[in-house]
Amino acid sequence: MLLLPLFGLALLAGCNKTEAPAKPATTSASYLEKIKARDKLIVGVFTDKPPFGFVNEAGRYVGFDTDIGRQFAKDLLGDENKVEFVAVEPASRIPFLQSDKVDLILANMTVTPERKEAVEFTNPNLKVAVQALVPQSSSVKNLDDLATRTTIVTTGTTADIWLTKNHPDWKLLKFEKNSESLQALANGRGDAYAQDNLVLFSWAKQNPGYRVLTQTLGAEAPIAPAVKKGNIELRDWVNTELAKLGEEKYLLKLYDQYVRKELSDDTKPESVIVEGGKWQG
């Protein structure tokens, strides 16, 4: 009989979908020393969001964000291979930090007030705006046209959050993976796909027959690495590292390697990357 109340409480807890407040990372011991003792940096990355995080034909994690993770491991542990990549989806990025599955998220996470309550963002490394992708033949000309259409989003992305908040009456079709959302658009399951514009520009260039609406959903915003709430030590280390890499124009090198070919020839690198963490928003 005594077990019944406990079972009831556990059942209620399991049914509660409200995300609990993040617990601050412990500061009783140096977190950097913990990583060094483990001899491995654990980083959450995307696997289906080229050119930032994806898996190539050889099964290797590659991309703009992924290479930053390797550079962090090299500078912290002396070897770029001392990094373990963990695949994340947009909705799992914060939970993976909160549950200590990863030390750091390098997965195109846009800085928002809501997310700042749950994680520690470092200084930014990219800037982005949210736009919408439609087939070239679509009659959709602007965002207002989507009010009576179906807009595809990936769960947990800035587009999902912004549209849910600002246009709760719009019909949204949600998928867990970026690749699933793009495939749904290709299959005609929705009229548009709202996502970070860098992803859309890349898709439109690689897949003729699509265009990106010029209007943005909200203002331009910074993208930054993130660590667990309260982990000030690792956050500050990443900020110092970004500043050092900025002096070497390291992000520009990654831009030339991964991003430049995905965008139009007249795109300026400074409109995409934030070298040295120096956001000018």
C-alpha positions in Angstrom: 0.0 0.0 0.0 2.8 2.3 0.8 4.2 1.8 -2.7 1.0 3.1 -4.4 1.5 6.8 -3.6 5.0 6.6 -4.8 3.9 4.9 -8.0 1.3 7.5 -8.5 3.8 10.3 -8.1 6.2 8.6 -10.6 3.3 8.3 -13.1 2.4 11.9 -12.8 6.1 12.9 -13.2 6.3 10.8 -16.4 3.2 12.4 -17.9 4.3 16.0 -17.2 5.7 17.4 -20.4 6.8 20.7 -18.9 10.6 21.0 -19.0 12.1 21.3 -15.6 14.4 24.3 -15.0 18.0 23.6 -15.8 20.3 22.6 -12.9 23.5 24.6 -12.8 26.6 22.7 -13.5 28.7 21.8 -10.5 31.5 24.1 -9.7 33.1 22.1 -6.9 35.8 20.9 -9.2 37.3 22.3 -12.4 35.3 21.3 -15.4 38.3 21.7 -17.7 40.3 19.3 -15.5 37.4 16.9 -15.7 37.6 17.0 -19.5 41.4 16.6 -19.4 41.2 13.6 -17.0 38.7 12.0 -19.4 41.1 12.9 -22.3 38.1 13.6 -24.5 35.9 16.5 -25.4 32.2 15.5 -26.0 30.5 17.8 -28.5 26.9 17.7 -29.8 26.6 18.3 -33.6 24.2 17.9 -36.4 24.5 15.1 -38.9 22.1 16.4 -41.6 22.7 20.1 -41.9 25.4 20.8 -44.5 27.6 22.7 -44.7 27.7 23.1 -40.9 27.3 19.6 -39.6 26.9 16.4 -41.6 28.3 12.9 -42.2 30.2 12.4 -45.5 30.4 9.4 -47.8 33.1 7.9 -45.7 31.0 8.1 -42.5 33.1 11.0 -41.1 31.6 13.9 -39.2 32.5 17.0 -41.1 31.4 20.6 -41.5 31.9 24.1 -40.3 30.8 23.4 -36.7 32.4 20.0 -36.6 35.8 21.4 -37.5 35.5 24.0 -34.7 35.0 21.1 -32.3 38.1 19.4 -33.5 40.1 22.6 -33.1 38.8 23.0 -29.6 40.0 19.5 -28.8 43.4 20.2 -30.3 43.9 23.4 -28.2 42.5 21.9 -25.0 43.9 18.3 -25.2 46.7 18.6 -27.8 45.0 16.4 -30.4 42.1 17.2 -32.7 41.0 13.5 -32.6 40.4 13.6 -28.9 36.8 14.6 -29.5 33.6 12.5 -29.4 30.8 13.8 -31.6 27.3 13.0 -30.5 24.4 13.4 -33.0 21.7 15.9 -31.9 18.5 17.1 -33.3 17.2 20.7 -32.7 14.9 19.7 -29.9 17.5 17.5 -28.1 20.3 20.1 -27.9 19.3 21.6 -24.6 18.3 18.3 -22.9 21.6 16.8 -23.9 23.5 19.6 -22.1 21.2 19.4 -19.1 21.7 15.7 -18.7 25.5 15.9 -19.2 25.5 13.8 -22.4 27.7 16.4 -24.0 30.1 19.1 -22.8 29.3 21.5 -25.6 26.8 22.1 -28.3 28.1 23.2 -31.7 24.9 22.7 -33.7 23.8 26.0 -35.2 21.8 27.1 -32.1 20.4 30.6 -32.5 20.6 32.8 -29.3 17.2 33.6 -28.0 16.0 34.9 -24.6 14.2 31.6 -23.8 17.3 29.5 -24.5 19.5 31.9 -22.5 17.4 30.8 -19.5 18.3 27.2 -20.1 22.0 27.3 -21.2 25.1 29.4 -21.1 25.8 30.8 -24.6 29.3 31.7 -25.5 30.1 34.6 -27.8 28.7 34.0 -31.3 30.4 32.5 -34.3 27.7 33.0 -36.9 24.8 35.2 -37.7 21.5 34.2 -39.2 17.9 35.1 -40.1 15.0 32.8 -40.6 13.3 32.8 -44.0 11.1 30.5 -45.9 11.8 28.2 -48.9 9.1 27.5 -51.5 9.0 25.7 -54.9 9.9 27.9 -57.8 6.4 27.3 -59.3 4.6 28.3 -56.0 2.1 31.1 -56.0 3.4 32.2 -52.6 5.0 35.6 -53.0 5.5 36.7 -49.3 5.1 35.5 -45.8 1.5 36.7 -45.5 0.6 34.2 -48.2 1.5 31.4 -45.8 -1.3 32.3 -43.4 -3.6 30.0 -45.3 -1.0 27.4 -46.3 0.9 24.7 -44.6 4.4 25.6 -43.4 6.9 22.9 -42.6 9.3 23.4 -39.7 11.8 21.3 -37.8 10.9 20.8 -34.1 12.8 23.0 -31.7 14.3 25.4 -34.3 14.1 29.1 -34.2 11.5 29.0 -37.0 9.3 26.6 -35.0 9.5 28.8 -31.9 9.0 32.1 -33.7 6.0 30.9 -35.7 4.4 29.2 -32.8 4.6 32.4 -30.7 3.8 35.0 -33.4 1.4 33.1 -35.7 -0.3 30.5 -33.5 -3.1 30.3 -36.1 -0.8 29.2 -38.9 -0.8 25.5 -39.8 2.6 24.0 -39.1 3.8 20.5 -40.1 6.6 19.5 -37.8 9.4 17.0 -38.2 12.3 16.0 -36.0 15.1 16.2 -38.6 16.1 18.9 -41.0 16.4 16.2 -43.7 12.9 15.0 -43.1 11.5 18.5 -43.4 13.3 19.2 -46.7 12.1 15.8 -48.0 8.5 16.7 -47.0 8.7 19.9 -49.0 10.1 18.0 -52.0 7.2 15.6 -51.7 4.6 18.4 -51.6 3.5 17.8 -48.1 3.7 21.5 -47.3 3.8 24.8 -49.1 6.9 26.2 -47.6 9.8 25.3 -45.3 10.9 27.9 -42.6 14.4 27.5 -41.4 17.7 29.3 -40.9 18.4 31.1 -44.2 21.9 29.6 -44.6 20.4 26.2 -44.8 17.8 27.3 -47.3 20.3 29.1 -49.5 22.4 26.0 -49.6 19.4 23.8 -50.4 18.1 26.1 -53.2 21.6 26.2 -54.8 22.0 22.4 -54.7 18.4 21.7 -55.7 17.2 23.8 -58.7 13.5 24.6 -58.6 13.3 26.4 -55.3 13.5 30.0 -54.1 13.8 31.7 -50.8 11.3 34.4 -49.9 13.0 37.7 -49.3 11.2 38.6 -46.0 12.6 37.3 -42.7 10.8 35.9 -39.7 12.1 38.2 -37.0 15.4 40.0 -36.9 18.9 38.8 -37.7 20.3 37.0 -34.7 23.6 35.5 -33.5 24.4 31.8 -33.4 26.7 30.6 -30.7 28.1 27.5 -29.0 26.4 26.5 -25.8 27.3 24.8 -22.5 25.4 23.7 -19.5 23.7 26.4 -17.4 26.2 27.5 -14.7 29.3 26.2 -16.4 31.0 29.5 -16.5 34.5 28.0 -16.7 33.9 26.2 -20.0 32.0 29.1 -21.4 34.8 31.5 -20.6 37.4 29.1 -22.1 35.4 28.9 -25.3 35.2 32.7 -25.5 39.0 33.0 -25.1 39.4 30.3 -27.7 37.1 32.1 -30.2 39.0 35.4 -29.6 42.3 33.6 -30.3 41.0 31.9 -33.4 39.6 35.2 -34.6 43.1 36.6 -34.7 44.0 33.8 -37.0 40.9 34.4 -39.2 40.1 30.7 -38.5 36.4 31.0 -39.2 37.1 32.7 -42.5 39.1 29.6 -43.5 36.2 27.3 -42.6 33.9 29.6 -44.5 36.0 29.3 -47.6 36.2 25.5 -47.1 32.5 24.8 -46.4 30.2 27.7 -46.8 31.3 29.9 -49.7 30.4 27.5 -52.4 27.0 27.0 -51.0 26.0 30.7 -51.3 25.8 33.2 -54.1 29.1 34.7 -55.4 28.2 38.2 -54.0 27.7 37.0 -50.4 30.1 38.7 -48.0 31.7 36.5 -45.4 31.1 39.0 -42.7 27.4 38.7 -43.3 27.6 35.1 -42.2 30.5 34.6 -39.8 31.3 36.4 -36.5 35.1 36.3 -36.3 36.5 36.5 -32.8 33.1 36.3 -31.2 32.6 40.1 -31.8 28.9 40.4 -32.5 27.8 43.7 -33.9 24.0 43.3 -33.7 
